């Protein structure tokens, strides 16, 4: 039982019948614990200890283990599990083999579950905290169709994955759901951190928003150029592209430039590709707020 308790502590209070056997616990003891209310059956051969809450992580474990021995967590659920996305999923996504024989409904207590029937390449079957989970690149690609460019942007900027990983994983599953929507994101990321497409999109947005005059690729201080400059207000708008901070040298250069701009009295604000395309109104509102603040300071 000491082994069982340690295992439950590591696994969010969830355990499988196979694991109890490996710890030397007879099936009759498991049945007795369920009858007494000490444990609760939450799926086929999957149990939760009553003294552990049914947390998001516990629910995810129970769903994957209930889906069968070859089930693998995927999509936004995998992105959350791996720390690539901050918000827990409303629906747990699980990849199972196309030959999966059992399609019995999951326990209502486990919430919404979405099964994806496909065969995974061995490189995309990984284990994170003792749970089968798709690789980080595939988790990002699977999530992009529902979470948008923000998940791609976030993963690349955090260096959790690199562009080559995403392109390679994308090629392994050409018919993957949402593949066409992700293709444009990968193409834009391949263009680089200060891509022409990103600057053009921001220029079009600002030009149609009744803002003061601005200059593109403006040499502000010491030869350091900024993507968009409202010169009179000394406001610099920078675009952090999807391959932004791809190496330590680029990271250091941008930090040095930012310090030089601040010392010269410039305010620097940063936006991502997702901000420009998916949240244009909020992006313009933030720029306008900083412009108004500069005007008040000038007065």
C-alpha positions in Angstrom: 0.0 0.0 0.0 3.0 2.4 0.5 3.8 1.9 -3.2 0.2 2.5 -4.1 0.0 5.7 -2.1 3.2 7.1 -3.7 1.9 6.2 -7.1 -1.4 8.0 -6.4 0.5 11.1 -5.2 2.5 11.2 -8.5 -0.5 10.5 -10.7 -3.0 13.0 -9.4 -4.9 10.4 -7.5 -5.6 8.2 -10.5 -4.4 4.6 -11.0 -5.0 1.7 -13.3 -5.8 -1.9 -12.6 -2.5 -2.9 -14.3 -0.6 -0.6 -12.0 -2.2 -2.0 -8.9 -1.2 -5.5 -10.0 2.4 -4.4 -10.5 2.3 -3.2 -6.9 1.1 -6.6 -5.7 -2.5 -5.6 -5.0 -5.0 -8.3 -5.8 -8.1 -7.4 -7.8 -10.4 -8.3 -4.9 -8.8 -5.6 -2.8 -9.5 -3.1 -5.5 -13.1 -4.1 -5.6 -13.3 -3.8 -1.8 -11.9 -0.3 -1.9 -14.5 0.7 -4.4 -17.4 -0.8 -2.3 -16.2 1.1 0.7 -16.0 4.4 -1.1 -12.2 4.7 -0.7 -11.8 4.5 -4.4 -14.0 5.3 -7.3 -14.1 3.6 -10.7 -13.8 6.4 -13.3 -13.2 4.3 -16.4 -12.5 0.8 -17.7 -9.9 -0.5 -15.1 -9.2 3.1 -14.1 -9.8 4.3 -10.5 -9.5 7.5 -8.5 -8.8 7.7 -4.8 -11.6 9.5 -3.0 -9.1 11.6 -1.0 -7.8 13.2 -4.2 -9.8 15.8 -6.1 -10.8 15.3 -9.7 -8.6 18.0 -11.0 -8.0 18.9 -14.6 -4.9 16.7 -14.6 -6.7 13.8 -13.0 -9.4 14.0 -15.5 -6.9 14.0 -18.4 -5.2 11.0 -17.0 -8.5 9.1 -16.5 -9.6 9.9 -20.1 -6.4 8.7 -21.7 -6.2 5.6 -19.7 -9.8 4.8 -20.2 -9.3 5.1 -24.0 -7.1 2.1 -24.1 -3.5 1.0 -23.9 -2.4 2.7 -27.1 -4.2 6.0 -26.5 -2.1 9.2 -26.6 -3.1 12.6 -25.4 -3.2 15.1 -28.3 -4.4 18.5 -29.5 -4.9 21.4 -27.1 -5.0 18.9 -24.2 -1.4 17.8 -25.0 -0.4 21.4 -25.4 -1.7 22.2 -21.9 -0.2 19.0 -20.4 3.2 19.9 -21.8 3.1 23.5 -20.6 2.8 24.9 -24.2 -0.6 26.5 -23.4 -1.7 28.1 -20.1 -5.5 27.3 -20.2 -6.9 23.8 -19.5 -9.0 22.3 -22.2 -12.8 22.0 -22.1 -12.6 18.9 -24.2 -9.9 16.3 -23.8 -8.4 15.2 -27.1 -7.0 11.7 -27.5 -5.5 9.9 -30.4 -6.3 6.2 -30.7 -5.4 3.7 -33.4 -7.8 3.4 -36.4 -8.2 -0.3 -35.5 -9.5 0.5 -32.0 -12.2 -2.0 -31.4 -14.0 -0.6 -28.4 -15.9 2.7 -28.9 -17.9 2.6 -25.7 -18.9 6.0 -24.3 -16.8 7.5 -21.5 -18.0 8.1 -18.0 -20.1 11.3 -17.9 -17.9 12.5 -15.0 -15.0 12.8 -17.3 -16.7 15.5 -19.4 -16.3 16.0 -23.2 -13.9 13.7 -25.0 -12.8 13.9 -28.6 -11.2 10.8 -30.1 -8.9 11.2 -33.1 -8.5 7.9 -35.1 -5.0 7.9 -36.6 -1.7 6.1 -36.5 1.2 8.0 -35.0 4.8 7.9 -36.0 7.0 6.5 -33.2 8.8 9.8 -32.8 5.4 11.4 -31.9 4.6 9.0 -29.1 6.2 10.4 -26.0 5.6 10.1 -22.2 5.3 13.1 -20.0 4.7 12.6 -16.3 3.8 8.9 -16.9 1.2 9.8 -19.5 1.4 9.0 -23.2 1.4 12.3 -25.0 2.2 13.4 -28.6 5.4 15.2 -29.2 5.7 19.0 -28.6 5.7 19.8 -32.4 2.6 17.7 -33.1 0.8 19.1 -30.1 1.4 22.6 -31.5 0.3 21.7 -35.0 -2.8 19.8 -33.7 -3.8 22.8 -31.6 -3.2 25.5 -34.1 -6.5 24.9 -36.0 -8.5 25.7 -32.8 -6.2 28.0 -30.8 -4.9 29.9 -33.8 -1.5 31.4 -34.5 -1.1 32.2 -30.8 -0.1 28.7 -29.9 2.5 28.6 -32.8 3.8 32.0 -31.8 4.0 31.1 -28.1 5.8 27.8 -28.7 8.4 29.3 -31.0 9.1 32.3 -28.8 9.5 30.1 -25.7 11.9 27.8 -27.7 9.8 24.8 -26.8 9.9 23.9 -30.5 11.7 25.3 -33.5 10.4 25.9 -37.0 12.3 22.9 -38.4 10.5 20.6 -35.9 7.1 22.0 -36.9 7.8 21.7 -40.6 9.1 18.1 -40.2 6.1 17.0 -38.1 3.7 18.7 -40.5 5.2 16.6 -43.4 4.6 13.4 -41.4 0.8 14.0 -41.4 -0.1 15.7 -44.7 -3.8 14.8 -44.2 -3.9 15.9 -40.6 -7.1 17.8 -39.5 -6.5 21.5 -39.8 -3.3 21.1 -41.9 -4.4 23.6 -44.5 -5.0 26.3 -41.9 -1.5 25.7 -40.3 0.3 25.8 -43.7 0.0 29.6 -43.9 1.3 30.0 -40.4 4.4 27.9 -41.1 5.0 29.9 -44.3 4.9 33.2 -42.5 7.2 31.8 -39.7 9.7 30.7 -42.4 9.9 34.3 -43.6 11.7 35.4 -40.4 11.1 37.5 -37.3 10.9 40.8 -39.2 9.1 39.4 -42.3 7.7 41.6 -45.0 4.3 40.0 -44.5 4.2 41.0 -40.8 5.2 44.6 -41.5 2.7 44.9 -44.3 -0.1 43.6 -42.2 0.6 46.0 -39.4 1.0 48.9 -41.9 -2.4 48.1 -43.4 -3.9 48.0 -39.9 -2.5 51.3 -38.8 -3.2 53.1 -42.1 -6.9 52.3 -41.8 -7.2 53.3 -38.1 -7.1 57.1 -38.2 -3.8 57.3 -36.2 -1.1 60.0 -36.4 1.6 59.8 -39.1 4.2 57.1 -38.7 7.4 55.8 -40.4 8.4 52.3 -41.2 11.8 50.8 -40.4 12.8 54.1 -38.7 16.4 54.6 -37.6 15.7 55.9 -34.1 18.8 55.8 -31.9 22.4 54.8 -32.7 21.5 53.2 -35.9 18.9 50.9 -34.3 15.8 50.6 -36.4 12.3 50.1 -35.2 9.5 48.4 -37.2 7.0 51.3 -36.8 7.8 54.7 -35.3 5.5 57.5 -34.3 8.4 59.9 -34.3 6.7 63.0 -32.7 5.3 60.9 -29.8 8.6 58.9 -29.6 6.6 55.7 -29.7 8.1 52.5 -31.2 5.9 49.6 -32.2 7.8 46.3 -32.6 6.5 43.1 -34.2 7.7 39.9 -32.4 7.4 37.4 -35.3 6.9 33.7 -34.9 10.6 33.0 -35.3 11.5 35.9 -33.0 14.5 35.3 -30.6 15.6 32.3 -32.6 19.1 32.5 -31.1 21.0 34.1 -28.2 22.7 36.7 -30.4 19.3 38.0 -31.7 17.9 38.1 -28.2 20.9 40.1 -26.9 20.7 42.5 -29.9 17.1 43.3 -29.2 17.6 43.8 -25.5 20.5 46.2 -26.2 18.4 48.1 -28.7 15.5 48.3 -26.3 17.7 49.7 -23.6 19.1 52.3 -26.0 15.6 53.4 -27.1 14.4 53.7 -23.5 17.4 55.8 -22.5 16.6 58.2 -25.4 13.1 58.6 -24.2 11.3 56.2 -26.5 8.4 54.0 -25.4 8.6 50.6 -27.0 5.6 48.3 -27.2 5.5 44.8 -28.7 2.9 42.9 -30.6 2.8 39.4 -32.1 1.6 38.2 -35.5 -1.5 36.8 -33.7 -2.2 40.3 -32.2 -2.2 41.9 -35.6 -4.3 39.3 -37.4 -6.6 37.9 -34.6 -6.9 40.9 -32.3 -6.6 44.0 -34.5 -9.0 46.2 -32.5 -7.2 45.6 -29.2 -3.9 46.2 -30.9 -5.0 49.6 -32.3 -6.5 50.5 -28.9 -3.3 49.8 -27.1 -1.3 51.9 -29.6 -3.8 54.8 -29.3 -3.6 54.6 -25.5 0.1 55.1 -25.6 -0.2 57.9 -28.1 -2.7 59.7 -25.9 -0.3 59.2 -22.9 2.5 60.7 -24.9 0.3 63.7 -25.8 -0.6 64.2 -22.1 3.0 64.1 -21.1 3.9 66.6 -23.8 1.3 69.0 -22.7 
